[in-house]
Amino acid sequence: MFMLRRIFFASIALFLAACMYGISFAERRILKDDNVTVSFDDPLQNAASEILRLYPGTRSALTNDLGWRTEFRPHVVLIKDSTSFKRAANSDLVIAYAVPQKNLIVIDYSKMNVHPFTLGATLKHELCHLELHHHIASNNLPRWFDEGICQWVTGGLAEIMTAGNRAVLREAALTHRLISLEGLAEGFPGDGRGLLLAYEESKSIVEYIIKEFGVSGVQGILEYMSKGADLETAFHNNLSLSPYELEKRWRSSLEEKTFWISYIGDNIYEILFLSAALMTVYGFLILLKRKKEYKDEDGGEDEEEEEGKI
């Protein structure tokens, strides 16, 4: 009876989430254990079982990254049909999303195992969003910091299709069209290129924090924020500078790095031509040196022969 009651309430919770976020559970099945609930389209039972298998290790890895133990039970929804997922996500680029208010993760399974997306990495990315919002008030968590942290824990994996668009950050830095962090605090742009840039900036600045202050720098900020501090206070207390000052340093570093990348890219043919010319000159000098050495050796032999005749 107790188990039936738990299944009933879990089903009700999933139904309410479906009503709020455009997901239909009418023909979906449920697998669950003590840690996670998975709702899935009928052909995806193996994938749902894989979620149950992956979840403990994913949760443990995230605890190491963020320093927090998971204190909630997430619901993971696997959707087979990409069109249905797009309607729920309201985007052609997104392959998964999290709904922190419901501890809900929704994944477009048709995009899994399409490089670089895997079920395990996507699960970890979205679980990271739930963890951040569980420990930090949503109105106190800037969107860029939220997304940057989740990309960091998954080795740069975002929840959008970004293949072939990595140059967007370099181009924005070179043309001085980066979006300010203040502009990315509440939300991301809706257009494709602006959205890609927002994700790339979020990842880049968190990577910059780790490069300059180490992983402990990020974990210290999260710890302060989990205790109620806003981002400004957390930065001052842990990094001894403001988010604005950090942004200035990050922009300067990014522009310096992209300048040389751009210079090489814009002058690649001239650089190759100059390199070939230098190699030719070098080869010619080596040839002259060998000819001189050969003549010296040959002259020495002639002198010995002359001495022998005398």
Backbone as numpy.savetxt, mean C-alpha at the origin, in Angstrom:
# Nx Ny Nz CAx CAy CAz Cx Cy Cz
-30.05 -24.83 21.56 -30.88 -23.62 21.56 -30.02 -22.37 21.56
-28.96 -22.38 22.37 -28.08 -21.21 22.43 -27.41 -20.96 21.08
-26.96 -22.07 20.41 -26.32 -21.93 19.10 -27.30 -21.40 18.07
-28.54 -21.89 18.10 -29.55 -21.40 17.16 -29.81 -19.92 17.36
-29.82 -19.49 18.65 -30.05 -18.08 18.94 -28.91 -17.22 18.41
-27.65 -17.71 18.54 -26.50 -16.96 18.02 -26.58 -16.83 16.51
-26.94 -17.93 15.81 -27.05 -17.88 14.36 -28.16 -16.92 13.94
-29.28 -16.92 14.69 -30.39 -16.03 14.37 -29.96 -14.57 14.46
-29.30 -14.20 15.57 -28.89 -12.81 15.74 -27.81 -12.41 14.75
-26.91 -13.36 14.40 -25.90 -13.05 13.39 -26.55 -12.79 12.04
-27.58 -13.58 11.72 -28.29 -13.39 10.45 -29.00 -12.05 10.42
-29.61 -11.67 11.56 -30.29 -10.38 11.64 -29.31 -9.24 11.43
-28.14 -9.34 12.07 -27.13 -8.29 11.94 -26.68 -8.15 10.49
-26.46 -9.28 9.83 -26.05 -9.23 8.43 -27.15 -8.67 7.55
-28.39 -9.00 7.85 -29.51 -8.47 7.07 -29.60 -6.96 7.21
-29.43 -6.45 8.43 -29.49 -5.00 8.64 -28.35 -4.31 7.91
-27.15 -4.93 7.95 -26.02 -4.35 7.21 -26.30 -4.34 5.73
-26.96 -5.40 5.25 -27.29 -5.46 3.83 -28.24 -4.34 3.44
-29.23 -4.08 4.27 -30.19 -3.01 3.98 -29.50 -1.65 3.93
-28.53 -1.45 4.83 -27.87 -0.15 4.91 -26.85 0.05 3.82
-26.18 -1.01 3.37 -25.06 -0.86 2.46 -25.25 -1.55 1.11
-26.48 -1.84 0.76 -26.79 -2.32 -0.58 -26.31 -3.72 -0.88
-26.22 -4.59 0.12 -25.76 -5.96 -0.09 -26.92 -6.91 0.15
-27.18 -7.79 -0.80 -28.26 -8.75 -0.65 -27.73 -10.07 -0.10
-28.34 -10.57 0.98 -27.93 -11.83 1.58 -28.96 -12.94 1.33
-29.88 -12.65 0.41 -31.02 -13.55 0.22 -30.57 -14.99 -0.10
-29.55 -15.15 -0.94 -29.13 -16.48 -1.36 -27.71 -16.78 -0.89
-27.31 -16.16 0.20 -25.95 -16.37 0.68 -25.96 -17.31 1.89
-24.87 -18.03 2.02 -24.72 -18.97 3.12 -23.76 -18.39 4.14
-23.69 -19.02 5.32 -22.86 -18.50 6.40 -21.99 -19.62 6.98
-20.71 -19.30 7.15 -19.80 -20.13 7.94 -19.29 -19.26 9.07
-19.04 -19.86 10.22 -18.57 -19.06 11.34 -17.82 -19.94 12.33
-16.96 -19.30 13.10 -16.33 -19.95 14.25 -16.33 -18.94 15.39
-15.50 -19.15 16.38 -15.50 -18.25 17.53 -14.90 -16.88 17.23
-14.22 -16.75 16.09 -13.50 -15.51 15.79 -14.12 -14.65 14.70
-14.73 -15.28 13.69 -15.18 -14.54 12.52 -16.40 -15.20 11.89
-17.26 -14.39 11.28 -18.41 -14.88 10.53 -18.21 -14.55 9.06
-18.47 -15.51 8.18 -18.31 -15.30 6.75 -19.63 -15.59 6.05
-20.12 -14.60 5.29 -21.30 -14.76 4.46 -20.84 -14.82 3.01
-21.37 -15.77 2.21 -20.80 -15.97 0.88 -21.84 -16.50 -0.11
-21.59 -16.22 -1.38 -22.37 -16.82 -2.44 -22.08 -18.31 -2.48
-23.06 -19.11 -2.85 -22.97 -20.56 -2.75 -21.71 -21.15 -3.39
-21.25 -20.70 -4.57 -20.04 -21.31 -5.15 -18.75 -20.98 -4.41
-18.80 -20.13 -3.39 -17.58 -19.65 -2.75 -17.34 -20.29 -1.37
-17.85 -21.50 -1.17 -17.67 -22.13 0.15 -16.20 -22.39 0.45
-15.42 -22.78 -0.55 -13.99 -23.01 -0.31 -13.29 -21.71 0.11
-13.68 -20.61 -0.54 -13.09 -19.31 -0.19 -13.48 -18.91 1.23
-14.74 -19.19 1.61 -15.19 -18.87 2.96 -14.42 -19.69 3.98
-14.18 -20.97 3.67 -13.39 -21.81 4.57 -11.96 -21.29 4.67
-11.46 -20.74 3.55 -10.11 -20.17 3.56 -10.04 -18.95 4.48
-11.10 -18.15 4.51 -11.15 -17.00 5.43 -11.05 -17.49 6.87
-11.80 -18.53 7.21 -11.74 -19.07 8.58 -10.33 -19.56 8.91
-9.66 -20.14 7.93 -8.30 -20.65 8.15 -7.29 -19.51 8.29
-7.45 -18.47 7.45 -6.49 -17.36 7.43 -6.65 -16.39 8.60
-7.86 -16.29 9.13 -8.15 -15.22 10.07 -7.24 -15.21 11.31
-7.02 -16.33 12.00 -6.17 -16.26 13.21 -4.78 -15.71 12.94
-4.13 -16.17 11.86 -2.80 -15.67 11.53 -2.83 -14.20 11.13
-3.87 -13.80 10.40 -4.01 -12.40 9.99 -4.18 -11.50 11.21
-5.02 -11.93 12.13 -5.25 -11.16 13.34 -3.97 -11.04 14.17
-3.21 -12.14 14.26 -1.97 -12.13 15.02 -0.94 -11.19 14.39
-0.81 -11.23 13.06 0.13 -10.35 12.36 -0.25 -8.89 12.55
-1.53 -8.61 12.54 -1.99 -7.23 12.71 -1.74 -6.75 14.14
-1.85 -7.64 15.10 -1.52 -7.30 16.49 -0.05 -6.89 16.60
0.83 -7.60 15.91 2.25 -7.24 15.92 2.49 -5.88 15.27
1.75 -5.58 14.21 1.95 -4.33 13.48 1.43 -3.13 14.27
0.23 -3.27 14.83 -0.44 -2.13 15.45 -0.31 -2.10 16.97
-0.05 -3.25 17.56 0.09 -3.30 19.02 -1.22 -3.48 19.75
-2.30 -3.81 19.02 -3.63 -3.98 19.65 -4.14 -5.40 19.43
-4.85 -5.91 20.42 -5.54 -7.19 20.28 -6.95 -6.93 19.75
-7.39 -7.79 18.83 -8.73 -7.65 18.26 -9.77 -7.97 19.31
-10.69 -7.03 19.53 -11.70 -7.18 20.59 -13.11 -7.28 20.02
-13.22 -7.59 18.74 -14.54 -7.67 18.12 -14.55 -8.85 17.15
-15.72 -9.19 16.68 -15.86 -10.31 15.75 -16.31 -9.77 14.40
-15.44 -9.77 13.40 -15.82 -9.20 12.11 -16.74 -10.11 11.30
-17.54 -9.50 10.43 -18.34 -10.22 9.44 -17.69 -9.97 8.08
-17.34 -11.04 7.39 -16.74 -10.93 6.06 -17.75 -11.40 5.03
-18.00 -10.58 4.02 -18.94 -10.92 2.96 -18.16 -11.13 1.67
-18.28 -12.31 1.06 -17.64 -12.61 -0.20 -18.68 -12.56 -1.32
-18.46 -11.69 -2.28 -19.40 -11.51 -3.39 -18.78 -12.06 -4.67
-19.50 -12.94 -5.33 -18.99 -13.58 -6.55 -19.12 -12.66 -7.75
-20.24 -11.97 -7.85 -20.56 -11.17 -9.02 -19.99 -9.76 -8.90
-19.09 -9.41 -9.81 -18.44 -8.10 -9.75 -19.43 -6.96 -9.92
-20.47 -7.15 -10.74 -21.47 -6.10 -10.96 -22.22 -5.79 -9.68
-22.59 -6.82 -8.93 -23.27 -6.61 -7.65 -22.38 -5.86 -6.67
-21.10 -6.23 -6.68 -20.16 -5.54 -5.78 -20.04 -4.07 -6.15
-19.93 -3.78 -7.43 -19.78 -2.39 -7.88 -20.96 -1.53 -7.43
-22.16 -2.12 -7.48 -23.34 -1.38 -7.02 -23.23 -1.05 -5.53
-22.74 -2.01 -4.76 -22.62 -1.79 -3.32 -21.49 -0.80 -3.01
-20.36 -0.92 -3.74 -19.20 -0.07 -3.47 -19.31 1.29 -4.13
-20.16 1.38 -5.16 -20.32 2.62 -5.92 -19.01 3.08 -6.55
-18.22 2.11 -7.02 -16.94 2.44 -7.65 -16.48 1.28 -8.51
-15.86 1.59 -9.66 -15.30 0.56 -10.53 -13.88 0.17 -10.11
-13.25 0.99 -9.26 -11.86 0.75 -8.89 -11.70 -0.07 -7.61
-12.66 0.04 -6.70 -12.54 -0.60 -5.39 -12.75 -2.11 -5.50
-11.92 -2.88 -4.82 -12.06 -4.34 -4.83 -12.53 -4.89 -3.48
-12.55 -4.03 -2.46 -13.02 -4.42 -1.13 -13.24 -3.15 -0.32
-14.07 -3.23 0.71 -14.24 -2.08 1.61 -14.69 -2.57 2.97
-14.49 -1.70 3.96 -14.86 -2.01 5.34 -15.93 -1.04 5.81
-16.81 -1.51 6.67 -17.84 -0.68 7.30 -17.63 -0.78 8.81
-16.83 0.12 9.38 -16.46 0.01 10.80 -17.66 -0.03 11.75
-18.73 0.72 11.43 -19.88 0.75 12.33 -20.51 -0.63 12.52
-20.32 -1.52 11.53 -20.91 -2.86 11.58 -19.86 -3.96 11.69
-18.57 -3.57 11.84 -17.49 -4.56 11.83 -17.59 -5.46 10.60
-17.90 -4.82 9.47 -18.22 -5.53 8.24 -17.11 -5.33 7.20
-16.73 -6.42 6.54 -15.77 -6.39 5.44 -16.44 -7.01 4.21
-16.43 -6.29 3.09 -17.05 -6.78 1.86 -15.97 -6.90 0.79
-15.87 -8.08 0.17 -14.80 -8.36 -0.79 -15.37 -8.83 -2.12
-14.90 -8.24 -3.20 -15.23 -8.69 -4.56 -14.33 -9.88 -4.87
-14.86 -11.08 -4.72 -14.01 -12.27 -4.86 -13.52 -12.47 -6.29
-14.23 -11.90 -7.26 -13.81 -12.05 -8.66 -12.45 -11.40 -8.92
-12.04 -10.46 -8.03 -10.76 -9.77 -8.20 -9.63 -10.43 -7.40
-9.97 -11.42 -6.60 -8.93 -12.07 -5.81 -8.03 -12.92 -6.72
-6.77 -12.98 -6.34 -5.75 -13.71 -7.09 -5.46 -13.07 -8.45
-5.89 -11.82 -8.61 -5.47 -11.02 -9.75 -4.40 -10.08 -9.21
-3.17 -10.24 -9.68 -2.04 -9.50 -9.10 -2.36 -8.02 -8.91
-2.08 -7.47 -7.71 -1.37 -8.06 -6.57 -2.31 -8.56 -5.47
-3.59 -8.70 -5.77 -4.57 -8.98 -4.73 -4.65 -10.47 -4.40
-4.63 -10.77 -3.10 -4.87 -12.12 -2.62 -5.91 -12.02 -1.50
-6.55 -13.12 -1.21 -7.58 -13.11 -0.19 -6.99 -12.75 1.18
-5.82 -13.28 1.49 -5.19 -13.01 2.78 -4.80 -11.55 2.95
-4.15 -10.98 1.93 -3.71 -9.59 2.02 -4.90 -8.63 2.07
-5.92 -8.93 1.28 -7.12 -8.07 1.27 -7.84 -8.14 2.61
-7.94 -9.34 3.18 -8.54 -9.49 4.50 -7.79 -8.67 5.54
-6.45 -8.73 5.50 -5.65 -7.98 6.47 -5.84 -6.48 6.30
-5.89 -6.01 5.05 -6.05 -4.58 4.80 -7.37 -4.08 5.38
-8.45 -4.79 5.10 -9.76 -4.33 5.57 -9.92 -4.52 7.08
-9.33 -5.58 7.62 -9.36 -5.77 9.07 -8.61 -4.64 9.77
-7.56 -4.15 9.14 -6.80 -3.01 9.68 -7.71 -1.79 9.81
-8.55 -1.54 8.81 -9.49 -0.42 8.90 -10.42 -0.59 10.11
-10.93 -1.80 10.29 -11.83 -2.04 11.43 -11.10 -1.82 12.75
-9.85 -2.30 12.84 -9.07 -2.13 14.07 -8.86 -0.64 14.37
-8.46 0.13 13.38 -8.20 1.55 13.60 -9.45 2.26 14.11
-10.58 1.97 13.49 -11.82 2.65 13.90 -12.36 2.11 15.21
-11.98 0.89 15.56 -12.41 0.35 16.85 -11.68 1.04 18.01
-10.40 1.38 17.78 -9.58 1.96 18.84 -9.53 3.49 18.80
-9.84 4.06 17.65 -9.76 5.52 17.49 -11.10 6.03 16.97
-11.61 7.09 17.58 -12.88 7.67 17.14 -12.77 8.10 15.67
-13.78 7.78 14.87 -13.75 8.05 13.44 -13.55 9.52 13.13
-14.15 10.40 13.95 -13.99 11.84 13.69 -12.61 12.35 14.10
-11.80 11.47 14.67 -10.45 11.84 15.09 -9.38 11.14 14.25
-9.82 10.44 13.20 -8.91 9.64 12.38 -8.94 10.14 10.93
-7.95 10.95 10.52 -7.93 11.45 9.15 -7.91 10.31 8.14
-8.63 10.50 7.05 -8.73 9.43 6.05 -7.36 9.03 5.49
-6.49 10.00 5.25 -5.19 9.67 4.67 -4.35 8.81 5.62
-4.46 9.08 6.93 -3.69 8.32 7.91 -4.26 6.91 8.04
-5.57 6.82 8.04 -6.27 5.54 8.07 -5.82 4.66 6.90
-5.90 5.22 5.70 -5.56 4.43 4.51 -4.07 4.16 4.42
-3.24 5.13 4.80 -1.80 4.94 4.75 -1.33 3.82 5.66
-1.89 3.76 6.87 -1.53 2.70 7.82 -1.91 1.34 7.25
-3.10 1.24 6.67 -3.57 -0.05 6.15 -2.76 -0.51 4.94
-2.26 0.43 4.14 -1.38 0.05 3.04 -0.01 -0.40 3.58
0.44 0.27 4.62 1.73 -0.11 5.22 1.71 -1.54 5.73
0.67 -1.93 6.48 0.65 -3.27 7.07 0.52 -4.37 6.02
0.09 -4.02 4.81 -0.03 -5.03 3.76 1.02 -4.82 2.67
2.12 -4.16 3.02 3.22 -4.02 2.07 2.91 -3.14 0.88
2.03 -2.16 1.06 1.70 -1.24 -0.03 0.42 -1.56 -0.75
-0.21 -2.70 -0.44 -1.45 -3.07 -1.12 -2.57 -2.10 -0.77
-3.20 -1.54 -1.80 -4.38 -0.69 -1.61 -5.62 -1.53 -1.89
-6.78 -0.93 -1.72 -8.03 -1.65 -1.98 -8.65 -1.21 -3.31
-7.82 -0.60 -4.17 -8.28 -0.17 -5.48 -7.34 -0.71 -6.55
-7.85 -0.79 -7.77 -7.05 -1.24 -8.90 -6.13 -0.11 -9.31
-4.82 -0.27 -9.06 -3.87 0.82 -9.33 -2.82 0.44 -10.36
-2.94 -0.73 -10.98 -1.91 -1.18 -11.92 -1.71 -0.17 -13.04
-0.45 0.16 -13.32 -0.14 1.07 -14.40 -0.29 2.54 -14.06
-0.59 2.84 -12.78 -0.82 4.23 -12.40 0.14 4.71 -11.32
1.26 4.00 -11.13 2.19 4.36 -10.08 2.85 5.71 -10.32
2.87 6.16 -11.59 3.53 7.42 -11.91 2.72 8.63 -11.46
1.49 8.41 -11.01 0.61 9.54 -10.68 1.20 10.38 -9.55
1.84 9.78 -8.57 2.43 10.53 -7.46 3.63 11.33 -7.94
4.49 10.73 -8.75 5.66 11.44 -9.26 5.24 12.64 -10.10
4.25 12.46 -10.96 3.79 13.55 -11.81 3.22 14.69 -10.98
2.45 14.35 -9.95 1.86 15.39 -9.10 2.94 16.15 -8.34
3.97 15.44 -7.89 5.06 16.11 -7.17 5.83 17.05 -8.09
6.09 16.60 -9.32 6.85 17.41 -10.27 6.09 18.65 -10.73
4.77 18.54 -10.82 3.95 19.67 -11.28 3.34 20.46 -10.12
3.77 20.12 -8.89 3.30 20.80 -7.68 1.77 20.73 -7.56
1.23 19.54 -7.84 -0.23 19.34 -7.76 -0.60 18.27 -6.73
0.25 18.08 -5.74 -0.10 17.17 -4.66 -1.30 17.71 -3.90
-2.14 16.80 -3.43 -3.29 17.20 -2.61 -2.80 17.39 -1.18
-3.20 18.47 -0.53 -2.77 18.70 0.85 -3.36 17.63 1.76
-2.65 17.34 2.85 -3.17 16.35 3.80 -4.48 16.83 4.41
-4.61 18.14 4.58 -5.86 18.69 5.09 -7.01 18.36 4.14
-6.70 18.39 2.84 -7.71 18.07 1.84 -8.06 16.60 1.78
-7.24 15.75 2.39 -7.49 14.30 2.41 -7.92 13.81 3.79
-8.22 14.75 4.68 -8.57 14.35 6.05 -9.97 13.77 6.14
-10.93 14.40 5.46 -12.33 13.98 5.57 -12.70 12.89 4.58
-12.09 12.91 3.40 -12.42 11.93 2.37 -11.50 12.07 1.19
-11.66 11.15 0.21 -10.84 11.14 -0.99 -11.65 11.63 -2.19
-10.97 12.13 -3.22 -11.68 12.56 -4.43 -12.46 11.41 -5.05
-13.50 11.74 -5.79 -14.32 10.71 -6.41 -13.84 10.30 -7.78
-13.10 11.19 -8.48 -12.64 10.86 -9.83 -11.48 9.89 -9.77
-11.29 9.13 -10.84 -10.30 8.06 -10.85 -8.89 8.51 -10.54
-8.37 9.51 -11.27 -6.99 9.93 -11.08 -6.79 10.58 -9.72
-7.73 11.39 -9.28 -7.63 12.01 -7.96 -7.67 10.97 -6.85
-8.48 9.94 -7.04 -8.57 8.86 -6.05 -7.26 8.09 -5.98
-6.69 7.79 -7.14 -5.40 7.09 -7.17 -4.31 7.91 -6.47
-4.31 9.21 -6.74 -3.31 10.08 -6.12 -3.48 10.10 -4.60
-4.72 10.14 -4.14 -4.98 10.16 -2.70 -4.42 8.90 -2.03
-4.63 7.74 -2.64 -4.11 6.49 -2.10 -2.57 6.49 -2.10
-1.99 6.96 -3.21 -0.53 6.98 -3.32 0.09 7.93 -2.30
-0.52 9.09 -2.11 0.00 10.04 -1.12 -0.09 9.45 0.29
-1.21 8.82 0.59 -1.41 8.25 1.93 -0.34 7.22 2.25
-0.07 6.36 1.27 0.97 5.34 1.46 2.34 5.99 1.60
2.63 6.94 0.75 3.95 7.57 0.71 4.29 8.27 2.02
3.34 9.00 2.59 3.67 9.77 3.79 3.83 8.87 5.01
3.07 7.79 5.09 3.26 6.85 6.20 4.61 6.15 6.05
4.98 5.80 4.82 6.30 5.21 4.59 7.41 6.20 4.97
7.16 7.49 4.72 8.15 8.51 5.08 8.30 8.59 6.61
7.19 8.53 7.33 7.25 8.55 8.80 8.09 7.38 9.31
7.86 6.20 8.73 8.60 5.01 9.16 10.08 5.13 8.82
10.37 5.70 7.65 11.77 5.89 7.26 12.50 6.83 8.21
11.83 7.90 8.63 12.46 8.92 9.46 12.42 8.58 10.96
11.36 7.90 11.41 11.16 7.70 12.85 11.01 6.23 13.25
11.02 5.33 12.25 10.89 3.91 12.56 9.44 3.49 12.77
9.24 2.18 12.85 7.90 1.64 13.10 7.36 2.14 14.43
8.25 2.30 15.41 7.82 2.78 16.72 7.20 4.17 16.64
7.62 4.96 15.64 7.03 6.29 15.45 5.56 6.20 15.12
5.22 5.30 14.21 3.82 5.10 13.84 3.04 4.49 15.00
3.59 3.47 15.64 2.90 2.82 16.75 2.67 3.79 17.91
3.64 4.69 18.15 3.46 5.69 19.21 2.32 6.64 18.91
2.20 7.07 17.64 1.10 7.95 17.24 -0.24 7.25 17.46
-0.32 5.99 17.05 -1.56 5.23 17.21 -1.92 5.07 18.69
-0.91 4.84 19.52 -1.17 4.67 20.95 -1.75 5.94 21.56
-1.16 7.09 21.22 -1.70 8.36 21.72 -3.13 8.58 21.24
-3.38 8.28 19.96 -4.71 8.52 19.41 -5.75 7.57 20.01
-5.32 6.35 20.33 -6.26 5.40 20.94 -6.68 5.85 22.34
-5.88 6.75 22.95 -6.22 7.28 24.27 -6.96 8.60 24.18
-7.34 8.99 22.96 -8.17 10.19 22.80 -7.46 11.40 22.23
-6.14 11.34 22.04 -5.42 12.48 21.49 -5.74 12.65 20.01
-5.80 13.90 19.55 -5.99 14.11 18.12 -4.65 13.96 17.41
-4.66 14.00 16.08 -3.45 13.77 15.32 -2.37 14.80 15.64
-2.78 16.05 15.77 -1.83 17.12 16.06 -1.08 16.83 17.36
-1.82 16.50 18.42 -1.20 16.21 19.72 -0.33 14.96 19.66
-0.83 13.92 18.97 -0.08 12.67 18.87 1.25 12.89 18.14
1.23 13.72 17.09 2.46 14.02 16.37 3.45 14.79 17.26
2.96 15.81 17.93 3.83 16.61 18.80 4.44 15.75 19.90
3.62 14.93 20.55 4.10 14.13 21.68 5.06 13.02 21.26
4.88 12.50 20.05 5.68 11.35 19.64 6.80 11.69 18.66
6.56 12.67 17.78 7.55 13.01 16.76 8.20 14.38 16.98
7.65 15.14 17.92 8.14 16.49 18.23 8.01 17.44 17.04
6.99 17.26 16.24 6.67 18.19 15.17 5.20 18.04 14.80
4.67 19.03 14.11 3.25 19.02 13.75 3.04 18.27 12.44
1.80 17.85 12.16 1.51 17.24 10.86 1.88 18.15 9.70
1.69 19.47 9.87 2.03 20.43 8.82 3.54 20.43 8.55
4.34 20.39 9.62 5.79 20.37 9.46 6.25 19.06 8.81
5.61 17.97 9.20 5.95 16.69 8.59 5.60 16.70 7.11
4.45 17.26 6.77 4.04 17.32 5.37 5.04 18.11 4.54
5.55 19.23 5.09 6.54 20.03 4.37 7.80 19.22 4.11
8.25 18.48 5.10 9.46 17.65 4.94 9.22 16.55 3.91
8.07 15.93 4.00 7.73 14.85 3.06 7.67 15.37 1.63
7.03 16.51 1.42 6.94 17.10 0.08 8.33 17.41 -0.47
9.17 17.99 0.37 10.52 18.34 -0.06 11.30 17.10 -0.46
11.20 16.05 0.35 11.88 14.80 0.06 11.36 14.18 -1.22
10.06 14.22 -1.41 9.43 13.63 -2.59 9.82 14.37 -3.85
9.81 15.70 -3.78 10.15 16.50 -4.95 11.62 16.33 -5.33
12.49 16.20 -4.32 13.92 15.99 -4.60 14.14 14.65 -5.27
13.46 13.62 -4.76 13.62 12.28 -5.32 13.06 12.21 -6.74
11.88 12.76 -6.93 11.24 12.69 -8.25 11.95 13.56 -9.26
12.67 14.61 -8.80 13.40 15.46 -9.74 14.44 14.63 -10.50
15.22 13.84 -9.77 16.27 13.06 -10.42 15.69 11.95 -11.27
14.59 11.34 -10.80 13.93 10.31 -11.61 13.43 10.92 -12.92
12.81 12.10 -12.80 12.29 12.77 -13.99 13.41 13.20 -14.92
14.51 13.74 -14.34 15.64 14.21 -15.15 16.21 13.06 -15.98
16.37 11.91 -15.33 16.90 10.75 -16.05 15.92 10.29 -17.12
14.63 10.27 -16.76 13.62 9.84 -17.72 13.53 10.77 -18.93
13.59 12.09 -18.68 13.47 13.06 -19.77 14.70 13.11 -20.65
15.86 12.68 -20.12 17.11 12.79 -20.87 17.76 11.42 -21.11
16.91 10.39 -21.12 17.44 9.03 -21.19 18.25 8.80 -22.47
17.78 9.34 -23.61 18.51 9.12 -24.86 19.86 9.83 -24.86
19.87 11.07 -24.33 21.14 11.81 -24.25 22.11 11.10 -23.31
21.59 10.58 -22.20 22.43 9.86 -21.24 23.01 8.60 -21.87
22.16 7.85 -22.60 22.63 6.64 -23.26 23.68 6.97 -24.34
23.41 8.05 -25.10 24.36 8.45 -26.14 25.71 8.84 -25.54
25.65 9.63 -24.45 26.89 10.04 -23.79 27.63 8.84 -23.22
26.90 7.90 -22.64 27.53 6.70 -22.09 28.21 5.89 -23.18
27.53 5.76 -24.33 28.11 5.02 -25.45 29.36 5.72 -25.96
29.31 7.07 -26.03 30.48 7.82 -26.50 31.66 7.65 -25.55
31.39 7.70 -24.25 32.46 7.53 -23.27 33.06 6.13 -23.34
32.20 5.14 -23.55 32.70 3.77 -23.67 33.57 3.62 -24.91
33.17 4.31 -26.00 33.96 4.26 -27.23 35.34 4.88 -27.01
35.36 6.06 -26.37 36.63 6.73 -26.08 37.50 5.86 -25.18
36.86 5.27 -24.17 37.60 4.40 -23.24 38.21 3.22 -23.99
37.43 2.62 -24.88 37.92 1.49 -25.66 39.07 1.88 -26.57
38.96 3.09 -27.17 40.02 3.58 -28.04 41.32 3.79 -27.27
41.22 4.37 -26.05 42.40 4.59 -25.23 43.06 3.27 -24.82
42.24 2.27 -24.50 42.77 0.95 -24.15 43.52 0.36 -25.34
42.94 0.54 -26.55 43.57 0.02 -27.75 44.93 0.68 -27.99
44.98 2.03 -27.83 46.24 2.75 -28.00 47.29 2.26 -27.00
46.86 2.06 -25.78 47.77 1.60 -24.74 48.35 0.24 -25.08
47.51 -0.66 -25.57 47.97 -2.01 -25.91 48.93 -1.98 -27.10
48.62 -1.10 -28.08 49.50 -0.98 -29.24 50.88 -0.46 -28.80
50.87 0.52 -27.91 52.14 1.08 -27.42 52.94 0.00 -26.68
52.23 -0.78 -25.83 52.92 -1.85 -25.10 53.49 -2.88 -26.06
52.73 -3.15 -27.12 53.20 -4.14 -28.10 54.45 -3.63 -28.82
54.45 -2.32 -29.21 55.62 -1.74 -29.87 56.83 -1.75 -28.96
56.59 -1.41 -27.67 57.71 -1.40 -26.71 58.32 -2.79 -26.60
57.47 -3.82 -26.54 57.96 -5.19 -26.43 58.70 -5.60 -27.69
58.14 -5.20 -28.84 58.74 -5.54 -30.11 60.08 -4.84 -30.28
60.19 -3.55 -29.85 61.44 -2.79 -29.91 62.50 -3.41 -29.02
62.09 -3.88 -27.87 63.03 -4.51 -26.95 63.63 -5.77 -27.54
62.84 -6.57 -28.26 63.32 -7.79 -28.88 64.32 -7.47 -30.00
64.05 -6.38 -30.79 64.96 -5.98 -31.86 66.33 -5.58 -31.32
66.31 -4.87 -30.18 67.57 -4.43 -29.58 68.40 -5.63 -29.12
67.72 -6.65 -28.58 68.45 -7.84 -28.13 69.09 -8.56 -29.31
68.34 -8.59 -30.45 68.89 -9.26 -31.63 70.14 -8.52 -32.14
70.08 -7.18 -32.14 71.22 -6.38 -32.61 72.43 -6.63 -31.71
72.25 -6.68 -30.41 73.33 -6.93 -29.48 73.94 -8.31 -29.72
73.12 -9.27 -30.08 73.61 -10.62 -30.35 74.50 -10.66 -31.57
74.18 -9.87 -32.57 74.99 -9.81 -33.79 76.36 -9.22 -33.54
76.44 -8.21 -32.72 77.71 -7.58 -32.41 78.59 -8.56 -31.65
